[in-house]
Amino acid sequence: MMFMMFAMTTDSVGVIIPEVIREFDLGMTAGGAFHYASMSGIALAGLMLGFLADRMGRKPAIILGLALFAGAAFLFAVGRSFEFFLVLLFVSGAAIGVFKTAALALIGDISTSTKSHTATMNTVEGFFGVGAIIGPAIVAALLAAGASWKWLYVIAGVLSVGLILTALMVRYPTAVRTAAPPTDLKSTVRMMRDPYALAFSLGTMLYVGVETAIYVWMPTLLLGYDGPAVWVAVYALSIFFVLRAAGRFLGAWMMSRFRWTTVLVVASLAILVCFAGSIAGGRGAAVWLLPLSGLFMSVIYPTLNSKGISCFAKAEHGAVAGVILFFTCVSAVLAPLAMGAVSDIFGAPIYGFVLATVLAAILFGALAVNAVLDPAKARLARFDDSQYGV
């Protein structure tokens, strides 16, 4: 529910930004700050505050993050200026960074093995996908009723209060105690030099770079399409989100039964085919292939995130989740910027998707090497034994 709640806001910016541009008479660059403000807050909090989940405990960190998010969300109702909204978005992003890293660490506490950790992560991210569908639908309903988009954040704030009450009543697993000193910002920075944390973080960066091409630039690419699949073009982004959510619930089943490295190679190859086919076949092919890629993208991020976290002791799960989250959000900011710049230079949005296809090819190559060498196998087996008793 936490993942679904914040996805309602973060993945609704695509339909909110046009309203903000109209309301405050902004350009597209300034309007895009609605996306960058929240992503920057999540990134910085993940890196600088992710250790709170290990130091304070999962429950206090989750309640702290949810309370900060609820406060910022309710203030949207009284906001009047663009700058004030940007501050609220940054604060709400920082709040997400705090409670999300704690929630990711909690997944390790309730999992019975590194394999079940991955299956659970895919299920949780599936609800994130549900939130990404619900949020834009709520905004569309609000606008159709003549209400402001700001009420989406008030709704999210109410849900956040409900989640705080739930967190207060739920009995959390006993925290794992170790002889090592508790994690702090310095230990988080040191973790960024760990080859496993760095490798999985770079993998998530590549994936997010590919995914942002869809939800940031696909509507622009398909704008004006008048071929036989007009209805698909109109609902392309919704189709993508539905397939991504469904694929994550399916991924929870697959990851408990198949080798995760093989699943990711097959999925990344299918993504590359979808993107390359869209480049070769133009908008007539893209209108079908790009939404379809959501089904194959679904399992990659939660699986890379899960395996990266599982390569560390449970007492460090909050810190490493914050590191991976930092790289994720950096990519969510820089990748669409780069694609937009390339499209501007060459004069058409298809060139941004050429860059995205290159990133998809690199992702496939990296996951193919990972499937052959499986460098994390021994480390995951070691933590299966020491952290989960498998």
VOGU-3710 file (C-alpha; in Angstrom, 3 decimals, decimal comma):
1> mmfmmfamtt> 0,000/0,000/0,000  2,922/2,371/0,668  4,326/1,718/-2,781  0,912/2,119/-4,408  0,268/5,375/-2,520  3,431/7,205/-3,546  3,303/5,845/-7,101  -0,064/7,590/-7,416  1,803/10,900/-7,130  5,197/10,279/-8,750
11> dsvgviipev> 3,766/8,606/-11,850  1,017/11,211/-12,357  3,379/14,055/-13,263  2,860/13,351/-16,960  -0,781/14,461/-16,730  -0,175/17,140/-14,062  2,635/19,009/-15,859  0,429/20,255/-18,759  -2,009/21,687/-16,188  0,836/23,342/-14,267
21> irefdlgmta> 2,249/24,832/-17,481  -1,148/26,298/-18,326  -1,894/27,486/-14,797  1,435/29,278/-14,252  2,239/30,121/-17,891  5,478/28,132/-17,933  7,693/26,613/-20,579  8,239/22,865/-20,849  11,649/23,046/-19,156  10,233/24,828/-16,112
31> ggafhyasms> 7,186/22,567/-16,042  9,436/19,525/-16,081  10,778/20,626/-12,688  7,664/18,961/-11,216  9,300/15,647/-12,113  12,861/16,603/-11,227  12,015/18,097/-7,802  10,504/14,900/-6,410  13,168/12,675/-8,001  15,926/14,855/-6,525
41> gialaglmlg> 14,352/14,595/-3,083  14,099/10,805/-3,325  17,686/10,502/-4,574  19,247/12,660/-1,868  17,200/11,082/0,932  18,012/7,585/-0,312  21,729/8,324/-0,207  21,918/10,530/2,887  19,078/9,129/5,027  18,725/5,512/3,884
51> fladrmgrkp> 20,771/4,378/6,889  17,971/5,559/9,232  16,133/2,282/8,566  19,132/0,418/10,024  19,942/2,878/12,816  16,412/3,804/14,041  14,647/0,609/13,078  12,194/-0,131/10,268  9,007/1,003/12,024  10,242/4,405/13,306
61> aiilglalfa> 11,781/5,215/9,890  8,590/4,246/8,055  6,400/6,305/10,394  8,785/9,287/10,162  8,765/9,176/6,349  4,999/8,739/6,112  4,382/11,610/8,559  6,654/13,927/6,573  4,942/12,884/3,332  1,448/13,441/4,781
71> gaaflfavgr> 2,386/16,919/6,022  3,738/17,958/2,625  0,757/16,405/0,814  -1,839/18,308/2,858  -0,017/21,603/2,262  -0,750/21,244/-1,465  -4,346/22,236/-0,659  -3,271/25,725/0,492  -0,458/26,297/-2,015  -0,753/29,019/-4,613
81> sfefflvllf> 2,712/29,510/-6,135  4,790/27,306/-8,425  7,877/27,693/-6,218  5,923/26,577/-3,128  4,782/23,445/-4,944  8,367/22,653/-5,970  9,460/22,822/-2,336  6,604/20,511/-1,336  7,551/18,072/-4,102  11,170/18,011/-2,927
91> vsgaaigvfk> 10,092/17,441/0,696  7,628/14,719/-0,290  10,355/13,099/-2,387  12,719/13,132/0,602  9,938/11,561/2,693  9,504/8,820/0,089  13,251/8,199/0,214  13,036/7,648/3,986  10,027/5,320/4,158  10,796/3,486/0,920
101> taalaligdi> 14,311/2,473/2,007  12,852/1,310/5,340  10,152/-0,646/3,499  12,773/-2,250/1,249  14,792/-3,220/4,326  11,623/-4,648/5,906  11,191/-6,953/2,908  14,484/-8,590/3,886  13,268/-9,003/7,471  10,109/-10,861/6,423
111> ststkshtat> 11,737/-12,982/3,679  12,895/-16,545/4,265  15,591/-16,651/1,564  17,162/-14,494/-1,124  14,824/-16,188/-3,633  11,705/-15,365/-1,607  13,087/-11,833/-1,177  13,022/-11,400/-4,968  9,526/-12,858/-5,292  8,225/-10,530/-2,548
121> mntvegffgv> 9,950/-7,545/-4,143  8,207/-8,233/-7,455  4,836/-8,428/-5,663  5,422/-5,140/-3,842  6,548/-3,414/-7,049  3,420/-4,814/-8,684  1,378/-2,612/-6,340  3,611/0,301/-7,363  2,446/-0,449/-10,903  -1,171/-0,385/-9,724
131> gaiigpaiva> -0,586/3,055/-8,188  0,875/4,253/-11,478  -2,446/3,339/-13,123  -4,715/4,748/-10,412  -2,942/8,106/-9,992  -3,366/9,453/-13,545  -6,961/8,166/-13,561  -7,714/10,159/-10,383  -6,172/13,300/-11,904  -8,220/12,846/-15,079
141> allaagaswk> -11,408/12,426/-13,004  -10,607/15,519/-10,916  -10,005/17,652/-14,007  -13,167/16,355/-15,694  -15,150/17,366/-12,588  -13,629/20,849/-12,643  -11,496/20,230/-9,534  -7,791/20,963/-9,141  -5,020/18,397/-9,633  -3,820/19,363/-6,125
151> wlyviagvls> -6,477/17,129/-4,560  -4,514/14,073/-5,713  -1,890/14,926/-3,102  -4,542/15,458/-0,423  -5,926/11,994/-1,213  -2,401/10,566/-0,952  -1,997/12,389/2,378  -5,149/10,752/3,745  -3,865/7,338/2,637  -0,550/8,130/4,302
161> vgliltalmv> -2,275/8,852/7,636  -4,061/5,505/7,338  -0,725/3,800/6,700  0,795/5,468/9,780  -2,024/4,087/11,931  -1,518/0,655/10,369  2,240/0,776/10,975  1,660/1,668/14,632  -0,554/-1,407/15,112  1,501/-3,963/13,186
171> ryptavrtaa> 4,121/-6,007/15,083  7,357/-5,796/13,132  10,010/-8,548/13,073  12,722/-8,281/15,716  15,654/-6,261/14,400  18,838/-8,184/13,618  21,576/-7,206/16,072  25,237/-7,403/15,057  28,560/-6,558/16,679  29,301/-4,093/13,869
181> pptdlkstvr> 28,682/-0,395/14,560  25,330/0,918/13,289  25,291/2,284/9,767  25,603/6,009/9,190  26,224/8,366/6,279  29,943/7,505/6,176  29,233/3,778/5,951  26,681/4,461/3,205  29,286/6,369/1,190  31,782/3,526/1,712
191> mmrdpyalaf> 29,143/1,097/0,475  29,087/2,932/-2,860  32,590/1,534/-3,468  31,459/-2,058/-2,925  31,533/-3,822/-6,329  28,201/-5,559/-5,735  26,377/-2,397/-4,655  27,921/-0,508/-7,576  27,167/-3,206/-10,164  23,504/-3,579/-9,204
201> slgtmlyvgv> 23,125/0,210/-8,947  24,500/0,665/-12,468  22,166/-2,084/-13,680  19,155/-0,255/-12,260  20,416/2,986/-13,833  20,471/1,359/-17,264  16,999/-0,089/-16,785  15,467/3,165/-15,542  17,058/5,005/-18,473  15,195/2,677/-20,833
211> etaiyvwmpt> 11,915/2,834/-18,914  11,797/6,640/-18,726  11,828/6,772/-22,523  8,363/5,222/-22,372  6,538/7,250/-19,750  8,272/10,563/-20,549  8,637/10,549/-24,343  6,366/7,862/-25,838  3,290/10,165/-25,800  5,325/12,743/-27,745
221> lllgydgpav> 6,531/10,132/-30,240  2,971/8,925/-30,909  1,441/12,403/-31,008  -0,436/12,878/-34,271  -0,452/9,180/-35,181  -3,420/8,517/-37,498  -2,874/4,912/-38,579  -5,156/1,902/-38,102  -4,285/1,561/-34,382  -5,363/5,034/-33,249
231> wvavyalsif> -7,077/3,656/-30,136  -3,822/1,916/-29,121  -1,919/5,194/-29,503  -4,453/7,015/-27,307  -4,142/4,466/-24,493  -0,511/3,449/-25,124  0,821/4,692/-21,785  -2,047/3,119/-19,854  -1,464/-0,186/-21,669  2,232/0,011/-20,763
241> fvlraagrfl> 1,462/0,579/-17,056  -1,119/-2,231/-16,963  1,291/-4,708/-18,570  4,097/-3,597/-16,247  1,934/-4,140/-13,162  0,633/-7,511/-14,378  4,148/-8,622/-15,287  5,414/-7,896/-11,779  2,780/-10,092/-10,174  3,690/-12,757/-12,736
251> gawmmsrfrw> 7,354/-12,129/-11,915  6,738/-13,042/-8,270  5,662/-16,473/-9,519  8,523/-16,818/-12,022  11,271/-15,801/-9,596  10,289/-18,518/-7,156  10,561/-21,159/-9,887  13,209/-20,121/-12,428  16,812/-18,920/-12,369  16,667/-15,142/-12,004
261> ttvlvvasla> 19,654/-14,495/-14,278  17,989/-16,361/-17,155  14,658/-14,575/-16,692  16,374/-11,177/-16,857  18,313/-12,036/-20,020  15,152/-13,155/-21,819  13,251/-10,076/-20,628  16,019/-7,636/-21,623  16,314/-9,242/-25,071  12,561/-8,826/-25,588
271> ilvcfagsia> 12,842/-5,138/-24,585  15,673/-4,627/-27,062  13,592/-6,239/-29,821  10,647/-3,953/-28,994  12,795/-0,813/-29,133  14,813/-1,826/-32,201  11,589/-2,828/-33,988  10,104/0,577/-33,168  13,126/2,327/-34,693  13,076/0,156/-37,811
281> ggrgaavwll> 9,295/0,145/-38,306  8,551/3,744/-37,346  5,433/4,839/-35,495  3,354/2,105/-37,115  5,428/-0,478/-35,238  6,116/1,659/-32,162  2,413/2,030/-31,380  2,331/-1,739/-30,693  5,860/-2,587/-29,563  6,543/0,192/-27,055
291> plsglfmsvi> 3,455/-0,469/-24,859  4,189/-4,221/-25,118  7,670/-3,636/-23,665  6,027/-2,986/-20,282  5,395/-6,716/-19,885  9,124/-7,446/-20,245  10,324/-4,454/-18,230  8,212/-5,517/-15,268  10,601/-7,987/-13,621  13,937/-6,263/-14,198
301> yptlnskgis> 13,935/-3,401/-11,687  12,500/-5,270/-8,663  14,797/-8,238/-9,311  17,981/-6,154/-9,646  16,940/-4,160/-6,580  16,251/-7,317/-4,580  19,481/-9,096/-5,509  21,539/-5,979/-4,838  20,030/-5,641/-1,347  20,340/-9,393/-0,678
311> cfakaehgav> 24,109/-9,194/-1,247  24,402/-7,488/2,141  23,595/-8,340/5,745  20,081/-7,475/6,925  21,521/-4,869/9,300  22,727/-2,953/6,214  19,638/-3,361/4,027  18,409/0,191/4,611  21,749/1,723/3,633  22,225/-0,355/0,466
321> agvilfftcv> 18,579/0,211/-0,544  19,285/3,936/-0,264  22,374/3,655/-2,471  20,487/1,803/-5,216  17,571/4,239/-4,908  19,971/7,168/-5,356  21,314/5,808/-8,650  17,757/4,981/-9,759  16,553/8,550/-9,305  19,678/10,080/-10,873
331> savlaplamg> 18,926/8,058/-13,995  15,250/9,064/-13,851  16,398/12,694/-14,106  19,348/12,488/-16,499  18,079/9,899/-19,009  14,942/11,768/-20,184  16,965/14,997/-20,271  19,539/13,368/-22,552  16,849/11,878/-24,784  15,106/15,220/-25,057
341> avsdifgapi> 18,376/16,939/-25,940  19,170/14,353/-28,640  15,664/14,726/-30,066  16,067/18,521/-30,181  19,464/18,287/-31,879  18,246/15,968/-34,651  14,743/17,417/-34,870  12,494/14,444/-34,047  11,573/12,395/-30,935  12,534/9,138/-32,660
351> ygfvlatvla> 16,203/10,024/-32,128  15,684/10,033/-28,374  14,465/6,461/-28,749  17,631/5,617/-30,674  19,534/6,561/-27,513  17,103/4,485/-25,444  17,705/1,524/-27,783  21,451/1,854/-27,224  20,845/1,751/-23,462  18,608/-1,318/-23,927
361> ailfgalavn> 21,411/-3,037/-25,890  23,950/-2,287/-23,143  21,499/-3,577/-20,514  20,998/-6,814/-22,453  24,767/-7,269/-22,856  25,376/-6,712/-19,146  22,639/-9,154/-18,119  23,903/-11,752/-20,626  27,389/-11,563/-19,079  25,803/-11,792/-15,631
371> avldpakarl> 23,888/-14,932/-16,649  27,072/-16,613/-17,874  29,400/-15,628/-15,015  26,823/-15,219/-12,206  29,287/-13,275/-10,022  26,776/-12,772/-7,190  25,970/-16,498/-6,805  28,488/-17,220/-4,044  27,665/-14,074/-2,099  23,919/-14,686/-2,273
381> arfddsqygv> 24,473/-18,284/-1,133  26,564/-17,052/1,797  23,838/-14,680/2,956  21,177/-17,329/2,404  23,073/-19,296/5,028  24,053/-16,526/7,449  20,990/-14,226/7,211  18,104/-16,544/6,367  19,283/-19,916/7,687  18,697/-21,632/4,332
//
